[in-house]
């Protein structure tokens, strides 16, 4: 009977080790939009691996799925794997500020990964990499300037 108890305990420990979730850090993300004219911007925050490929959608700003295809590169990934890690939120307009939170696996840090902020505004230019933030110990805490509709992004671990 004791040996059966030991076997069950070992089996339970093995099962737990396989199902335990990866260690993550939660980040608060401040996104400040530039003062552009036009409709609200749709913004995606994606985890990009070291090969430059989309790995995960962390957040979407813009809740009407009919406009997701305006984020062309991200949409190619999303249409094959339609999952978003965090809730979607409203699109953001020129001059607006948005504060969101998302989690990033600690194992992705300092391994060539980056966060990509992709933006699109109806009847205006599309920016595939409006902001890209390297997932490095130093890179993630820097204020990063945008190239399109985003003025800057600032992340803080919480």
C-alpha positions as CSV (number, residue, x, y, z in Angstrom):
1,X,0.0,0.0,0.0
2,X,2.9,2.4,0.8
3,X,4.4,1.8,-2.6
4,X,1.1,2.6,-4.3
5,X,0.9,5.9,-2.4
6,X,4.5,6.8,-3.4
7,X,3.7,6.0,-7.1
8,X,0.6,8.2,-7.0
9,X,2.5,11.0,-5.3
10,X,5.3,10.9,-7.9
11,X,2.7,10.8,-10.7
12,X,0.9,13.8,-9.3
13,X,4.1,15.7,-8.9
14,X,5.1,14.9,-12.5
15,X,1.7,16.0,-13.8
16,X,1.9,19.2,-11.8
17,X,5.3,20.0,-13.3
18,X,4.0,19.6,-16.8
19,X,0.9,21.7,-16.2
20,X,2.4,24.6,-14.2
21,X,2.2,27.8,-16.1
22,X,5.3,29.7,-17.3
23,X,6.6,32.5,-15.1
24,X,5.3,35.9,-16.3
25,X,5.7,39.5,-15.5
26,X,2.7,41.9,-15.7
27,X,3.4,45.2,-17.5
28,X,1.5,48.4,-17.4
29,X,1.6,50.0,-20.8
30,X,1.2,53.8,-21.4
31,X,0.5,54.6,-25.0
32,X,0.4,58.2,-26.1
33,X,-1.0,58.9,-29.5
34,X,0.3,61.8,-31.7
35,X,-2.0,64.6,-32.7
36,X,-3.2,63.3,-36.0
37,X,-6.6,64.1,-37.7
38,X,-9.0,61.3,-38.5
39,X,-10.8,58.2,-37.1
40,X,-9.6,56.2,-34.1
41,X,-6.5,54.1,-34.7
42,X,-6.6,50.3,-34.4
43,X,-3.5,49.1,-32.5
44,X,-2.2,45.6,-32.0
45,X,0.5,44.7,-29.5
46,X,2.2,41.5,-30.7
47,X,5.1,39.3,-29.4
48,X,7.6,38.9,-32.2
49,X,10.1,36.1,-32.0
50,X,13.8,36.2,-32.8
51,X,13.1,35.2,-36.4
52,X,10.8,38.2,-36.9
53,X,7.6,36.1,-36.8
54,X,4.4,36.8,-34.9
55,X,4.1,34.5,-31.9
56,X,1.3,35.9,-29.8
57,X,-1.2,38.8,-29.8
58,X,-1.0,40.5,-26.4
59,X,-3.6,43.2,-26.9
60,X,-5.9,44.8,-29.5
61,X,-7.2,48.3,-29.3
62,X,-10.2,48.5,-31.5
63,X,-13.3,46.3,-30.8
64,X,-14.9,46.0,-34.2
65,X,-13.4,42.9,-35.8
66,X,-14.5,43.9,-39.3
67,X,-11.6,46.4,-39.3
68,X,-8.9,43.9,-38.1
69,X,-7.9,43.2,-41.7
70,X,-6.6,46.9,-42.0
71,X,-3.7,45.7,-39.8
72,X,-2.4,43.7,-42.7
73,X,0.6,41.8,-41.4
74,X,-0.9,41.1,-38.0
75,X,-4.1,40.0,-39.6
76,X,-2.3,37.3,-41.6
77,X,-1.2,35.8,-38.3
78,X,-4.5,36.4,-36.5
79,X,-6.6,34.8,-39.2
80,X,-4.7,31.5,-38.8
81,X,-4.6,31.7,-35.0
82,X,-7.5,34.0,-33.8
83,X,-6.6,34.3,-30.2
84,X,-5.8,37.5,-28.2
85,X,-4.2,37.1,-24.7
86,X,-5.8,40.2,-23.2
87,X,-9.1,41.9,-23.7
88,X,-9.7,44.1,-26.7
89,X,-10.3,47.8,-26.0
90,X,-11.6,50.8,-27.8
91,X,-9.6,52.3,-30.6
92,X,-7.6,55.5,-29.7
93,X,-7.8,58.8,-31.5
94,X,-5.3,61.5,-32.1
95,X,-3.8,63.0,-28.9
96,X,-5.5,60.3,-26.7
97,X,-3.7,58.3,-24.1
98,X,-4.3,54.7,-23.3
99,X,-3.2,52.6,-20.3
100,X,-3.4,48.8,-20.5
101,X,-1.8,45.8,-18.9
102,X,-0.5,42.6,-20.3
103,X,1.7,39.7,-19.3
104,X,5.0,38.6,-20.9
105,X,6.7,35.3,-20.2
106,X,10.0,35.9,-18.5
107,X,11.7,33.2,-20.7
108,X,11.3,35.6,-23.7
109,X,13.5,38.3,-22.1
110,X,17.0,38.8,-23.6
111,X,16.3,36.1,-26.3
112,X,15.8,38.3,-29.4
113,X,12.1,38.8,-28.9
114,X,10.4,42.2,-29.3
115,X,7.0,43.8,-28.9
116,X,5.5,45.3,-32.0
117,X,2.8,48.0,-32.0
118,X,1.1,48.0,-35.4
119,X,-1.4,50.8,-36.2
120,X,-4.0,51.6,-38.9
121,X,-6.4,54.4,-39.3
122,X,-9.3,54.4,-41.8
123,X,-8.4,55.9,-45.2
124,X,-4.9,56.8,-43.9
125,X,-1.4,55.2,-43.9
126,X,-0.8,51.8,-42.2
127,X,2.2,51.4,-40.0
128,X,3.4,47.7,-39.6
129,X,6.0,48.7,-37.0
130,X,4.9,52.0,-35.5
131,X,6.8,51.0,-32.4
132,X,9.1,48.1,-31.7
133,X,10.5,47.5,-28.3
134,X,13.3,44.9,-27.7
135,X,12.5,42.5,-24.9
136,X,15.8,43.1,-23.1
137,X,16.3,44.1,-19.5
138,X,17.2,47.7,-20.6
139,X,15.0,48.0,-23.7
140,X,11.7,47.2,-22.0
141,X,12.0,50.0,-19.5
142,X,12.9,52.7,-22.1
143,X,10.4,55.2,-23.4
144,X,10.1,54.4,-27.1
145,X,9.1,56.9,-29.7
146,X,6.6,55.9,-32.4
147,X,7.0,56.3,-36.2
148,X,3.4,56.9,-37.1
149,X,0.2,57.5,-35.1
150,X,1.9,56.6,-31.8
151,X,3.9,59.4,-30.1
152,X,5.5,57.1,-27.6
153,X,5.1,53.9,-25.5
154,X,6.3,53.5,-21.9
155,X,6.2,50.1,-20.1
156,X,6.6,49.5,-16.3
157,X,6.5,46.1,-14.6
158,X,3.8,45.9,-11.9
